[in-house]
């Protein structure tokens, strides 16, 4: 009989268990040394999913409003399409800043995160805008639909810059809760200040035979009303002028300027130190 002690293993420590790697819906394991699919569960994927649900819900509500009619005509479908576009624009201009200002600030680059959000919002939005040429929806001309696309893109840039600058200030603030509220208030003022000033002053820049109101273009929401306004006196359901496109271009330039300023602000010494040592 051997005098050597019997090896009972790593007692009192339990034997190491094999790592269970997560599998996706198709039974595929994550690549490399990753043990789960958490790298595919973060932002902006959740944001994109919520935005798609929002668009689908808004579109479904529009078609539900058409279901009660005996026939679908432009006089019925066009107001419903206009209301849908207004709700979608509110989601882009109000809910987007509200969500981002209430969350943990993106790292490492706030400006890059805002640009990703903008792409996530604008690409699916095209599936809502371009079909508005169909007579069963808006029935608007290609020029009007193009103005809608450029209008939402320009305001997407401006709101992205607003979200970026507001998030940078929140990340570098010693009182982030107050800064979050001020940032959201600033975003609301930016998207509503132009029409509010015009309504209070009772002055608007009217052009063309249909009295197009250019002041409404200074908000993403009232801009939808201006672009799709009834201009049947011109022989078309809606029409746009060169002045509309010039204002859209100016708004886009302001958006680029805000993003550039946000990037410069993000790289300043005091913001970097504040974010690294909150």
C-alpha positions as CSV (number, residue, x, y, z in Angstrom):
1,X,0.0,0.0,0.0
2,X,1.4,3.4,-1.0
3,X,2.3,6.0,1.6
4,X,1.6,8.9,-0.7
5,X,-1.5,11.0,0.2
6,X,-4.4,10.7,-2.1
7,X,-5.1,13.8,-4.2
8,X,-8.7,15.0,-3.5
9,X,-8.6,17.9,-6.0
10,X,-8.8,21.6,-5.2
11,X,-10.8,21.1,-2.0
12,X,-12.1,23.2,-0.3
13,X,-12.3,25.3,-3.5
14,X,-14.8,24.2,-6.1
15,X,-13.6,22.9,-9.4
16,X,-13.6,25.6,-12.1
17,X,-16.7,25.5,-14.3
18,X,-16.5,25.9,-18.1
19,X,-17.5,29.3,-19.3
20,X,-20.9,29.3,-20.9
21,X,-20.8,31.5,-24.0
22,X,-24.0,33.3,-25.0
23,X,-25.7,32.4,-28.3
24,X,-27.9,34.6,-30.5
25,X,-31.2,33.6,-32.0
26,X,-29.5,31.6,-34.6
27,X,-27.3,29.7,-32.2
28,X,-24.1,31.5,-33.1
29,X,-21.5,32.3,-30.5
30,X,-19.8,35.7,-30.3
31,X,-16.5,36.1,-32.1
32,X,-13.1,36.0,-30.6
33,X,-12.7,35.8,-26.8
34,X,-16.1,37.5,-26.2
35,X,-18.4,35.5,-24.0
36,X,-21.7,37.3,-24.8
37,X,-23.2,39.6,-27.4
38,X,-23.3,42.7,-25.1
39,X,-21.2,44.6,-27.7
40,X,-24.3,44.4,-30.0
41,X,-26.8,45.4,-27.3
42,X,-25.7,49.0,-26.6
43,X,-26.2,52.3,-28.2
44,X,-27.2,53.3,-30.7
45,X,-29.0,50.0,-31.4
46,X,-31.6,50.5,-28.6
47,X,-32.1,54.1,-29.8
48,X,-32.6,52.8,-33.4
49,X,-35.1,50.2,-32.3
50,X,-37.1,52.7,-30.3
51,X,-37.1,55.1,-33.3
52,X,-38.3,52.3,-35.7
53,X,-41.1,51.5,-33.3
54,X,-42.1,55.2,-33.1
55,X,-42.2,55.5,-36.9
56,X,-44.2,52.3,-37.3
57,X,-46.7,53.4,-34.7
58,X,-47.1,56.8,-36.2
59,X,-47.6,55.3,-39.7
60,X,-50.2,52.8,-38.3
61,X,-52.1,55.6,-36.7
62,X,-52.2,57.5,-40.0
63,X,-53.6,54.5,-41.8
64,X,-56.1,53.9,-39.0
65,X,-57.4,57.4,-39.4
66,X,-58.0,56.7,-43.1
67,X,-59.8,53.4,-42.4
68,X,-63.0,55.2,-41.4
69,X,-63.6,56.8,-44.8
70,X,-65.6,55.3,-47.7
71,X,-62.8,56.2,-50.1
72,X,-59.3,57.4,-50.0
73,X,-58.8,60.8,-51.7
74,X,-56.2,63.5,-51.4
75,X,-58.6,65.6,-49.4
76,X,-58.6,62.9,-46.8
77,X,-55.1,61.4,-47.0
78,X,-53.2,64.6,-47.4
79,X,-54.1,66.1,-43.9
80,X,-53.5,62.7,-42.3
81,X,-50.0,62.5,-44.0
82,X,-49.3,66.1,-42.8
83,X,-50.2,65.2,-39.2
84,X,-48.1,62.1,-39.4
85,X,-45.1,64.1,-40.5
86,X,-45.6,66.7,-37.7
87,X,-45.6,63.9,-35.1
88,X,-42.5,62.4,-36.6
89,X,-40.8,65.7,-36.6
90,X,-41.7,66.3,-33.0
91,X,-40.1,62.9,-32.2
92,X,-36.9,64.0,-33.9
93,X,-36.7,67.5,-32.5
94,X,-38.1,67.0,-29.0
95,X,-37.9,63.4,-27.9
96,X,-34.3,63.0,-29.3
97,X,-32.8,65.7,-27.0
98,X,-35.1,64.7,-24.1
99,X,-33.8,61.1,-24.3
100,X,-30.1,62.0,-24.6
101,X,-30.1,64.7,-22.0
102,X,-31.6,62.3,-19.5
103,X,-29.1,59.5,-20.1
104,X,-25.5,58.9,-19.1
105,X,-23.3,61.0,-21.4
106,X,-21.8,59.1,-24.3
107,X,-18.0,58.3,-24.3
108,X,-15.5,58.7,-25.7
109,X,-16.7,61.2,-28.2
110,X,-20.0,63.1,-27.6
111,X,-20.0,64.7,-31.0
112,X,-19.5,61.4,-32.8
113,X,-22.4,59.9,-30.8
114,X,-24.7,62.8,-31.8
115,X,-23.8,62.2,-35.4
116,X,-24.5,58.5,-35.1
117,X,-27.9,59.4,-33.6
118,X,-28.6,61.7,-36.5
119,X,-27.9,58.9,-39.1
120,X,-30.0,56.5,-37.1
121,X,-32.9,59.0,-37.3
122,X,-32.6,60.2,-40.8
123,X,-32.1,57.0,-42.7
124,X,-35.4,55.3,-41.6
125,X,-37.1,58.6,-42.0
126,X,-36.6,58.4,-45.7
127,X,-39.1,55.4,-45.8
128,X,-41.7,57.8,-44.5
129,X,-40.9,60.9,-46.6
130,X,-40.4,59.6,-50.1
131,X,-43.7,57.7,-50.3
132,X,-45.5,61.0,-49.8
133,X,-45.4,61.4,-53.6
134,X,-48.1,58.7,-53.8
135,X,-51.6,60.0,-54.4
136,X,-52.9,57.7,-51.6
137,X,-50.6,59.6,-49.1
138,X,-49.5,63.2,-49.5
139,X,-49.7,63.3,-53.3
140,X,-47.1,66.0,-53.3
141,X,-44.6,66.8,-56.1
142,X,-41.1,65.6,-56.2
143,X,-39.8,69.1,-55.4
144,X,-42.0,69.3,-52.3
145,X,-40.9,65.9,-51.1
146,X,-37.2,66.9,-51.7
147,X,-37.8,70.0,-49.6
148,X,-39.1,67.8,-46.8
149,X,-36.1,65.6,-47.0
150,X,-33.6,68.5,-47.0
151,X,-35.6,70.3,-44.3
152,X,-35.5,67.3,-41.9
153,X,-31.8,66.7,-42.7
154,X,-30.8,70.4,-42.0
155,X,-32.7,70.4,-38.7
156,X,-31.2,67.0,-37.9
157,X,-27.8,68.6,-38.2
158,X,-28.8,71.5,-36.0
159,X,-30.4,69.4,-33.4
160,X,-27.3,67.0,-33.4
161,X,-25.2,70.1,-32.7
162,X,-27.5,71.2,-29.9
163,X,-27.5,67.7,-28.3
164,X,-23.7,67.5,-28.6
165,X,-23.1,70.9,-27.0
166,X,-25.7,70.3,-24.3
167,X,-24.2,66.9,-23.5
168,X,-20.7,68.3,-23.3
169,X,-21.9,71.0,-20.8
170,X,-23.7,68.3,-18.8
171,X,-20.5,66.1,-18.7
172,X,-18.4,69.0,-17.5
173,X,-20.9,70.5,-15.0
174,X,-20.6,70.3,-11.3
175,X,-24.4,70.3,-11.1
176,X,-25.5,68.0,-14.0
177,X,-29.1,67.9,-13.0
178,X,-29.6,71.6,-13.4
179,X,-27.5,71.6,-16.6
180,X,-29.7,68.8,-18.0
181,X,-32.9,70.9,-17.5
182,X,-31.2,74.1,-19.0
183,X,-30.0,72.1,-22.0
184,X,-33.5,70.7,-22.7
185,X,-35.0,74.2,-22.2
186,X,-32.5,75.6,-24.7
187,X,-33.3,72.9,-27.2
188,X,-37.0,73.7,-26.9
189,X,-36.3,77.4,-27.4
190,X,-34.2,76.7,-30.5
191,X,-37.0,74.8,-32.3
192,X,-39.8,77.2,-31.3
193,X,-38.2,80.6,-31.0
194,X,-38.6,81.7,-34.6
195,X,-42.3,81.0,-34.9
196,X,-42.9,82.4,-31.4
197,X,-41.2,85.7,-32.3
198,X,-43.2,85.9,-35.5
199,X,-46.5,85.3,-33.8
200,X,-45.8,87.9,-31.1
201,X,-44.7,90.5,-33.6
202,X,-47.4,89.6,-36.1
203,X,-44.8,90.0,-38.9
204,X,-44.0,87.4,-41.5
205,X,-42.1,87.4,-44.7
206,X,-44.7,86.4,-47.3
207,X,-43.7,85.6,-50.8
208,X,-45.4,84.3,-54.0
209,X,-49.0,84.2,-54.9
210,X,-49.8,81.7,-52.1
211,X,-48.3,84.0,-49.4
212,X,-45.6,81.5,-48.3
213,X,-44.6,82.3,-44.8
214,X,-40.8,81.9,-44.5
215,X,-40.8,82.5,-40.8
216,X,-42.3,79.1,-40.3
217,X,-39.2,77.5,-41.7
218,X,-37.3,78.6,-38.6
219,X,-38.7,75.6,-36.7
220,X,-38.7,71.9,-37.8
221,X,-42.3,71.5,-36.8
222,X,-43.9,74.6,-38.4
223,X,-41.5,74.1,-41.4
224,X,-43.5,70.9,-42.2
225,X,-46.7,73.0,-42.2
226,X,-45.1,75.6,-44.5
227,X,-43.7,73.2,-47.0
228,X,-46.9,71.1,-47.2
229,X,-49.3,74.1,-47.0
230,X,-52.2,74.1,-49.4
231,X,-51.3,76.3,-52.4
232,X,-54.1,75.2,-54.8
233,X,-54.2,78.8,-56.2
234,X,-50.9,77.9,-57.9
235,X,-52.4,74.9,-59.6
236,X,-50.6,72.5,-57.3
237,X,-51.4,70.9,-53.9
238,X,-48.2,72.4,-52.5
239,X,-45.2,74.2,-53.8
240,X,-41.9,75.5,-52.6
241,X,-39.8,78.5,-53.7
242,X,-36.0,79.1,-53.9
243,X,-36.3,81.1,-50.7
244,X,-37.4,77.9,-48.9
245,X,-34.3,76.1,-50.1
246,X,-32.0,79.0,-49.1
247,X,-33.4,78.9,-45.5
248,X,-32.9,75.1,-45.4
249,X,-29.3,75.6,-46.5
250,X,-28.8,78.3,-43.9
251,X,-30.1,76.0,-41.2
252,X,-27.8,73.2,-42.3
253,X,-24.8,75.6,-42.1
254,X,-25.8,76.5,-38.6
255,X,-25.9,72.8,-37.7
256,X,-22.4,72.3,-39.1
257,X,-21.2,75.3,-37.1
258,X,-22.7,73.9,-33.9
259,X,-21.1,70.5,-34.5
260,X,-17.7,72.1,-35.2
261,X,-18.0,74.2,-32.0
262,X,-19.0,71.2,-30.1
263,X,-16.0,69.3,-31.3
264,X,-13.7,72.2,-30.3
265,X,-15.4,72.4,-26.9
266,X,-15.1,68.7,-26.4
267,X,-11.3,68.9,-26.9
268,X,-10.7,71.8,-24.6
269,X,-8.5,71.1,-21.6
270,X,-11.1,71.9,-18.9
271,X,-13.8,69.7,-20.4
272,X,-11.4,66.8,-20.8
273,X,-10.2,67.2,-17.2
274,X,-13.8,67.5,-15.9
275,X,-14.9,64.3,-17.7
276,X,-11.9,62.3,-16.5
277,X,-12.2,63.6,-13.0
278,X,-15.9,64.3,-12.3
